[in-house]
Amino acid sequence: MPGPLIHVGATVMCMHAGQAQPTTPNARVTVSGQATVTMAPPWTVTGCILPPPSAGNGPCITAQFTTAATRVTSSGQPLLLFDSQAMCAPTATPLMIMAGQTRAVAQ
């Protein structure tokens, strides 16, 4: 799937306004001067407003990407793209990629 690569400065949020950050940036490939991110490592989510159990099933704590680039890799791992999909745990809701760079595009 073609699309712009995600870097560590991209705005990525859970559906409940929590901010997601990669646990392991990929410094081997940079775009716009920032490290990219591969599919393998989990992401941490902070600031999720979904209530804990008994009032809800949140908050979102981590997220794992399930799709990524099919032809662009770094260190043997596929790089993440704007249209990559991720699921949060324990809520099973998706992450949203809100903003990031648009210059480096995987075809």
SERO-4910 file (N, C-alpha, C, O; in steps of 0.05 Angstrom, whole numbers):
BEGIN
 pado doro    nc1    nc2    nc3   cac1   cac2   cac3    cc1    cc2    cc3    oc1    oc2    oc3
  Met    A     17    -23      0      0      0      0     18     25      0     35     28     17
  Pro    A     14     43    -19     30     67    -20     20     88     -1     -4     88      7
  Gly    A     38    106      7     30    128     25     54    140     39     76    128     38
  Pro    A     50    163     51     72    176     66     81    159     90     64    146    103
  Leu    A    107    160     95    118    146    118    112    161    144    110    185    144
  Ile    A    108    146    166    104    158    192    131    162    206    148    144    204
  His    A    135    185    218    159    189    234    151    194    263    127    197    269
  Val    A    171    196    281    165    199    310    150    225    316    138    227    338
  Gly    A    151    245    299    138    270    304    109    271    295     96    291    298
  Ala    A     99    249    283     72    249    273     52    249    297     58    239    318
  Thr    A     30    262    293      9    262    313     -9    237    310    -23    235    291
  Val    A     -7    219    330    -21    194    329    -37    192    355    -26    195    377
  Met    A    -63    188    353    -81    188    377    -99    164    377   -106    153    356
  Cys    A   -108    157    401   -129    137    403   -156    151    398   -157    175    397
  Met    A   -177    135    396   -203    147    391   -214    164    414   -234    178    411
  His    A   -200    163    437   -210    177    461   -191    200    468   -190    208    491
  Ala    A   -176    210    448   -158    233    451   -132    227    466   -118    246    475
  Gly    A   -125    202    470    -99    195    482    -76    198    461    -80    190    438
  Gln    A    -54    208    469    -31    211    452    -14    185    450     -7    174    471
  Ala    A     -9    175    426      7    151    422     35    158    414     39    175    397
  Gln    A     54    143    425     83    147    419     96    120    414     89    101    429
  Pro    A    113    117    395    127     92    390    147     86    413    159    104    424
  Thr    A    149     61    420    168     53    442    196     50    431    215     54    446
  Thr    A    199     44    405    225     40    393    227     54    366    219     41    346
  Pro    A    236     79    364    239     92    338    260     78    321    278     64    332
  Asn    A    259     81    295    278     69    277    296     91    266    290    104    247
  Ala    A    319     95    279    338    116    272    353    111    246    367    129    236
  Arg    A    352     86    236    366     80    211    355     94    187    369     99    167
  Val    A    329    100    187    316    114    165    302    139    177    286    137    195
  Thr    A    308    163    166    296    187    176    281    201    153    289    199    130
  Val    A    260    215    160    246    232    141    240    258    156    233    259    179
  Ser    A    243    280    142    240    307    154    257    310    179    250    323    198
  Gly    A    281    296    179    299    298    201    291    282    226    303    285    247
  Gln    A    271    265    224    261    250    247    261    220    240    257    212    217
  Ala    A    265    204    261    266    175    258    239    165    249    218    175    257
  Thr    A    239    144    232    215    131    223    207    110    244    221    108    265
  Val    A    186     95    239    177     75    258    170     49    242    157     51    221
  Thr    A    179     26    252    172      1    240    147    -11    253    138     -1    274
  Met    A    137    -32    241    112    -43    250    115    -59    277     96    -60    293
  Ala    A    138    -71    281    141    -90    303    137    -79    332    121    -91    346
  Pro    A    150    -58    340    147    -50    368    119    -39    375    106    -27    358
  Pro    A    110    -43    399     85    -31    408     87     -1    412    110     10    414
  Trp    A     65     12    414     64     41    420     52     44    448     36     27    456
  Thr    A     59     65    462     46     71    488     26     93    483     29    111    466
  Val    A      4     92    499    -17    112    496    -20    125    524    -23    112    544
  Thr    A    -19    152    524    -23    167    549    -45    187    545    -49    198    523
  Gly    A    -60    193    566    -80    213    565   -107    204    554   -124    221    548
  Cys    A   -111    178    552   -137    168    542   -159    174    563   -155    169    587
  Ile    A   -181    185    554   -202    193    573   -224    172    577   -243    177    592
  Leu    A   -221    149    564   -241    127    568   -239    117    597   -217    111    607
  Pro    A   -262    116    611   -261    107    639   -251     79    643   -254     62    625
  Pro    A   -240     73    667   -230     46    673   -254     27    676   -277     35    677
  Pro    A   -249      0    679   -270    -19    683   -290    -11    705   -282      2    725
  Ser    A   -314    -19    702   -338    -14    717   -353     10    706   -377     12    709
  Ala    A   -339     28    692   -353     50    678   -347     48    648   -361     61    631
  Gly    A   -327     33    640   -319     30    612   -300      6    610   -299    -11    627
  Asn    A   -285      6    589   -265    -15    586   -237     -4    581   -220    -17    569
  Gly    A   -232     20    589   -207     34    583   -191     39    608   -196     26    629
  Pro    A   -172     56    607   -164     71    584   -146     55    565   -136     34    572
  Cys    A   -142     66    541   -122     54    523    -95     57    535    -88     78    545
  Ile    A    -79     36    535    -52     36    547    -31     31    526    -10     45    526
  Thr    A    -35     12    509    -15      6    487    -30      3    461    -55      1    461
  Ala    A    -15      3    439    -27     -2    413     -6    -18    397     18    -16    400
  Gln    A    -17    -35    379      0    -51    361     -9    -47    332    -33    -51    327
  Phe    A      9    -40    315      2    -38    286     -1    -65    274     15    -83    280
  Thr    A    -21    -69    257    -26    -94    244    -21    -94    214    -19   -115    201
  Thr    A    -19    -70    203    -12    -67    174     10    -46    171     13    -28    188
  Ala    A     26    -49    150     48    -30    145     55    -32    115     41    -45    100
  Ala    A     77    -19    108     86    -20     80     92    -49     72    101    -65     89
  Thr    A     87    -56     47     92    -83     38    118    -85     23    129   -107     20
  Arg    A    129    -62     14    154    -63     -1    177    -46     10    199    -47      0
  Val    A    172    -31     31    192    -14     43    198    -23     71    180    -23     88
  Thr    A    223    -32     76    231    -42    102    256    -29    112    271    -16     96
  Ser    A    261    -31    138    286    -23    150    293    -44    171    276    -51    187
  Ser    A    317    -54    170    326    -75    188    307    -99    187    303   -113    207
  Gly    A    296   -104    163    279   -128    159    250   -124    168    234   -143    167
  Gln    A    243   -100    178    216    -95    188    202    -75    169    215    -56    161
  Pro    A    176    -79    163    162    -59    147    158    -33    161    153    -32    185
  Leu    A    161    -11    146    157     16    157    127     22    158    112     12    142
  Leu    A    120     40    177     92     48    180     85     70    160    102     88    155
  Leu    A     61     70    150     51     90    131     26    103    144     15     94    163
  Phe    A     18    126    131     -6    140    141    -31    122    142    -48    126    159
  Asp    A    -33    103    123    -57     86    123    -53     60    138    -70     42    135
  Ser    A    -31     57    153    -27     33    169    -48     32    191    -57     53    201
  Gln    A    -56      8    199    -77      4    219    -66     -6    245    -47    -22    245
  Ala    A    -77      3    267    -68     -6    294    -92     -9    312   -112      4    309
  Met    A    -89    -27    331   -110    -31    352    -99    -26    379    -76    -34    386
  Cys    A   -115    -12    396   -107     -6    423   -114    -29    442   -133    -43    436
  Ala    A   -100    -31    463   -106    -50    484   -110    -35    510    -94    -17    515
  Pro    A   -129    -41    526   -147    -64    525   -174    -58    511   -192    -74    511
  Thr    A   -176    -35    498   -202    -26    487   -209    -37    460   -233    -36    452
  Ala    A   -190    -46    445   -194    -56    417   -205    -35    399   -220    -41    380
  Thr    A   -197    -10    403   -205     12    385   -180     20    369   -158     15    377
  Pro    A   -185     32    345   -162     39    328   -147     64    336   -158     81    351
  Leu    A   -122     66    327   -108     91    329   -114    108    304   -121     97    283
  Met    A   -112    134    307   -116    153    285    -90    168    280    -79    179    299
  Ile    A    -82    169    256    -58    184    249    -68    211    239    -80    213    218
  Met    A    -63    232    255    -75    258    250    -58    276    232    -69    290    215
  Ala    A    -32    276    236    -14    294    221     14    283    221     22    268    239
  Gly    A     29    290    201     57    282    198     68    292    172     57    309    159
  Gln    A     91    282    165    104    291    140     90    279    116     78    258    117
  Thr    A     93    292     93     81    283     68    100    281     45     92    276     23
  Arg    A    126    286     50    146    287     29    156    260     21    160    254     -3
  Ala    A    162    242     41    172    216     35    149    196     32    135    191     52
  Val    A    146    186      8    123    168      3    133    141     -7    150    140    -25
  Ala    A    122    120      5    129     92     -4    110     85    -27     86     91    -26
  Gln    A    120     74    -48    103     66    -71     97     37    -71     83     27    -88
***
